Amino acid sequence: MSQFYRDMKPWLLIMLRRRQRFFIGALLALVTLLAGLALLGLSGWFITACALAGIALAAGLPVTLDIYVPGGGIRFFALLRTVARYAERLYNHNTVLTLLADLRYRVFGDLTRLDEATLKRRRASEWLSRLTSDIDTLDNLYLRLLIPPLVGLLSIFVISGFIAIWVPVLGGLIAAVLSVLWFVVTLGYAWLGFGNSHQQVSDQEELRRLVLDQVQASAELMSYQTNPWYRTRINQHEGQALSNQRQLAYKSAIGNALVLAVTGMLLVGVLWLGSFIVEAGHVSGPIIVMVVIAVLGINEVFTTLPNAFLKVGASYGAARRLNALSSIMNEAPSLALPDASHGHSVAFKNVSFRYPATAYSVLSETSFTLPAGERAVVTGISGVGKSTLANLVMGRISPSEGQVCVANCAPSNVTVESRAKNFALLTQQIDLFDGSLAANLRIANPEASDDQLWEALSQVALKDWVKQQPNQLMTQVGEKGQQLSGGQSRRVALARIFLRDPAVVLLDEPFAGVDAFTAMHIAKSLDHWLTGRTAIYFIHQVECPSLLPGVNYHWRLAGGKLNTDTLDNVGNNLS
């Protein structure tokens, strides 16, 4: 139990920040329930009293009955129930959405502070589950696991206390039976369904992973004719998940049957005892009818509890996984790079890097120094580690051994804001969003004017093409930039960099996908723009030295080693 509390505590504390909303929501739910029970009880009493008065009048007996007060009470409780129900639904659902925003903000904030290496240790489907299904599972705490049992317990004491005013024996009996039932369908059912519901969340996550992997690897599965085998694997796991769900459904059905059976027997018991009480003349018949109908209505309190508490294990499992996310979160960086008018120096000191679960080092004892404001080119074949080197400079990953320094600071210890201001990286993977060209460009600089956008497009030789489009800057690029060619997409990404003012610029294959004339235009634009900035080009090989003006360092990356030389010594004078 103590472990359960420790794991759930961080998420309960988030909800307690909204405790005022919690108590108001619980009060509205309680008022709604009590108004409904009062409406049923008063209506039952009134109908019975009218019937008995009619029988007495038919028998010639004098009788008086005030129909105005109970009639007004019925109307009052009917209106109160309607208004309270509307307010409760509106208020509690607004609270749920607020809590959902709090939870997602907390989890997404944790994810943004993870470095790239940590993110790559798990599949994208797992991170998606953290942001969606796990948060949705925790979101059930408020509406299903906190409000209903609290309201149910309070209503038991209120109703039984009210009944005890007229019939103490029946009030005590109702309180005792319903309290035991409350504990059974809450704590008892939380224990009964804990294992199954905990397993259900794991089953759903694994099934989602298998299906996503099948979609992403569909070409490979078809090529190797392994689709039937993989589908069989999915079917087997799906069968296990369905079997577990059937067990949960079976236990839920038993819980609902238990609620109906206990409240039904309580109803019979109240009728039986009430008949003796009426016969003894302690209370009138309409009072007993009111008690019976109130007991019948209180059944509403318990109908949702068994199914809700069967899923406590799911909420606990979600909380543990999200706690694990927080536990692996990197220590928040606090350093800021100094302002620089001539770029920052970049230095590697015996840096080695190995990805998790790999047997070899991508980089091994790599050392170099690039002075501030200088330009270098790193060449090497695909997969040799150029992108890894760029990510180390950016601080997106941390070295396994050695030290990376930018302006005498470890990039991984620099704040996200300072890195965003001082670094710019053109990656091989281009991210464009479904929207206008202007909107995609302004991701780099939200305050950029249209003139600045046109200037950036001119620097990457896209201005003339955009001018020819009917909507010009408002041209839609499509999802993932599907309306653009590969070369155009890369140039849009490069134009984003021109809209910024970084001190260190890393360019991974900046001339890929463009013709020689366009590449030369981009090279001239870069030569002018890179003045006063530190720059590193990452390319496969130097095929056209004229595309790299101002580069004074040429480093070859092979076998995890970086071979450094000046350009004059390698036979390619790129200046």
C-alpha positions, 0 to 999 in steps of 0.5 A, a space after each residue: 500500500 505504501 508503494 502504491 501511495 508513493 507511485 500515485 502521489 505525484 499525480 494526486 498532487 497535480 490534482 490537489 492543485 485544483 482542490 477547489 474545483 475538486 470540492 465544488 465538483 463533488 458538491 455539485 455531484 452530491 446535490 444532484 444525487 440527493 435532489 434525485 433521491 429527495 424527488 423519488 422519496 417525496 413523490 412516493 410519499 405524496 402518491 401513497 398519501 393521496 391514495 390512502 386519503 382517497 380510500 379514506 374518503 371513499 369509506 366516508 372517513 374525514 381526512 385532511 391532506 395538504 397537497 401544496 407543500 409536497 407538490 411545491 417540494 416535488 417541483 423544487 427538487 425536479 428543477 434542482 436536480 436538472 440544474 445541478 446535473 447540468 452544472 455538475 456535468 459542465 463544471 466537472 468536464 471543464 475540470 477534467 480538461 484542465 487536469 488533462 492539460 496539466 498532465 500533458 504539460 507535465 509529461 511533454 515537459 519531461 519529454 522535451 528535456 530528454 536528450 536524443 540518445 535517451 529518446 532513441 532508446 525506446 520506440 516512438 510508439 512508447 513515447 506516444 503511449 506516454 502522451 496519450 493512453 497513459 495520461 487518459 488512464 490517469 485522467 480517469 482518477 478524477 471522474 471515476 475514482 475520486 468523485 463517485 465513491 466520495 459522493 456515494 459515501 456521503 449520500 449513504 450517511 445523509 440518506 440513512 441519517 434522514 431516515 433515522 429521524 423517523 425510523 432509527 432501526 431502518 436508518 441503521 440497517 440501511 447505513 450498515 448494509 450500504 457501507 459494507 457494500 461500498 467497501 466491497 465495490 471500491 476497495 474490494 474490487 480494486 484488489 480483485 481487478 488490479 492484476 487484470 487491469 494492470 495487464 490490460 494497459 501493457 497488452 494495449 501498448 504492446 499491441 499498438 507497438 506491433 501494429 505500428 511496426 507492421 505498418 512501418 515495416 510493411 515493405 520489408 515484410 512483403 519483400 521477405 514474405 513474412 507478413 503471415 508470420 507477423 500477422 500470426 504474432 499479432 493475432 496471438 497477442 490480440 487473443 491474450 489481450 481479449 482473454 484478459 478483457 473478458 475476465 475484466 468484463 466478467 468481474 464487472 458483471 459480477 459486481 453489477 449483479 452483486 449491487 442489484 442483489 444486495 440493494 434488492 434484498 435490502 429493499 425486501 428487508 425494509 419492506 418486511 420490517 416496515 410492515 411491522 413498524 406500520 402495524 405497530 403504529 410507530 409511523 404511517 404507511 407513506 413514510 415507509 414507502 418513502 424509505 423504500 423508494 429512497 433505497 431503490 434510488 440509491 442504487 444509482 450510487 453503486 452502479 458505476 463503482 465496480 467497473 471504475 475500481 476494477 481499473 485501479 491497476 491500469 491507473 497505477 501502471 500508467 503512473 509507474 510508467 510516467 514516474 519512470 519517465 521522470 526518473 530518467 529525465 536529464 538534469 535541467 541544464 543551467 548554463 548560457 553561452 556568451 554573446 559572440 560577434 565572431 562565432 564560438 570556438 568548438 573543441 573535442 577532447 578525446 571524445 568517444 561515443 557509443 549508442 546504447 546496446 551497440 558493441 562498437 563506438 561511433 567515435 573513438 578518442 576524437 580531438 580537434 579545435 575549430 577557432 571561433 569564426 572559422 569554417 571546416 568540412 567533415 567528409 566521410 561515407 554514409 553511416 560513419 558518424 557525421 550526424 553523431 558528431 553534429 549532434 554532439 556539437 549541438 548538445 543533443 547527445 552527450 559523449 560517452 567519454 571525453 569532453 565537447 566544448 563550445 565557447 568553453 561550455 559543454 553543450 549538453 549543459 547549456 539551456 535549451 533557450 541558449 542553444 536555440 539562439 546560438 546553434 543552427 543545424 541543417 539535418 538530412 531529415 527535413 520537417 515541414 508541416 501542413 501549412 503555408 510556406 510563410 508559416 513553415 519559414 516563420 518557425 525559425 523567426 516568428 517575427 520575420 516580415 514578408 521582405 525577410 522571407 523573400 530575402 531568405 528565399 532569394 538566398 536559396 534560389 527559391 524566390 523566382 519559383 515562389 513568385 510564379 505560384 498563385 498564392 506566393 508565400 501562402 502556397 501550401 506545402 502539404 503534409 511533410 512538404 509533399 507538394 515540394 520536391 526533395 531539393 525544394 524542401 531542403 532549400 526551405 529548411 536552409 532558408 529557415 537558417 538564413 532567418 536566424 542569427 546563430 553563432 555556430 552553423 552545422 550544415 549536413 549535405 547543404 547541396 543535396 538534391 540541387 543542380 550545379 547552378 543552384 548549388 553555386 548560388 547557395 554557396 555564394 549566399 552562404 559565404 556572405 552570410 557565414 562571415 563572423 560565424 563558426 561553420 562546419 559542413 558535413 558532406 560525403 566528399 569534396 567534389 567541387 571545392 568552389 562550393 566551400 569558400 572560406 573553409 580552412 579545415 578538412 577533417 576526414 571521418 573513418 572508422 570512428 577516427 577523425 583525421 585532421 589536416 589543413 586544406 593546403 596539405 590535402 591538395 584541395 585549396 578550397 579558398 
